[in-house]
Amino acid sequence: MATPDARDDAFIREVDDEYRRARLEGYWRRYGRIVAIGIVVFLAVLAAALYWREDRARRAGVTGERFSLALTQIDSGNTAAAAPVLADLAKAGTPGYRASALLEAAAIAVQAGDTAKGLAGYNAIAADATLAAPFRDLATIKATRIDYDSLPPATVIARLKRFAVPGDPWFAVAAEMTGIAQLKLGQRDAAAPLFAAIVRDPTAPPSIRNRAAQLAIGLGVDPATLVTGQTQGLAR
């Protein structure tokens, strides 16, 4: 037989359980509708986000296939077929493919002999702040190379100043153009160490390093200071 204390404890537990149940029902009556709406909204947003991500990936895949096909057509000499695809991607493609399409279109124009059109294309890319910096930097380098003979040497030096620094991805190309521009201005003391730095840059293309070595030696740089490690033999 249960003691009075045991019966009291059981009664208190029953009262507590009933009180909690009543509170829960009260909360649900007051906030249940809001909670249900919140769940529905959350699920709808989640579904929309998943669909957007999947659709974006699908469209990126289609765009990549179209761009790859255009490059294949260009490599095979069929630029006429590639041109409309590049034009479409340049207008409606994702930022990366849009920039790539613009660069390819400018290159095609230059290869076809329409230097003015290609130069205008590169200059437009270089000035387009909506494109990523690597694309704009490449366009700047290409535009400068195309228009090099028409540009004042001081303009070349100013335009390429930020690239003509050891460690920059475009150092070798930019430093060579800068050094030659400095020679045109009679700045031999500025050009010589720049050509020497190109020779010592193991990432510089061999053709540029060879030319830089010859120019550096012609400006009085000691060949022994150029021939080190991977650069050995360039100045011979």
Secondary structure by P-SEA (a helix, b strand, c coil): cccaaaaaaaaaaaaaaaaaaaaaaaaaaacaaaaaaaaaaaaaaaaaaaaaaaaaaaaaaaaaaaaaaaaaaaaacccccaaaaaaaaaccccaaaaaaaaaaaaaaaaaacaaaaaaaaaaaaaacccccaaaaaaaaaaaaaaacccccaaaaaaaacccccccccaaaaaaaaaaaaaaaacaaaaaaaaaaaaaacccccaaaaaaaaaaaaaaccccccccccccccccc
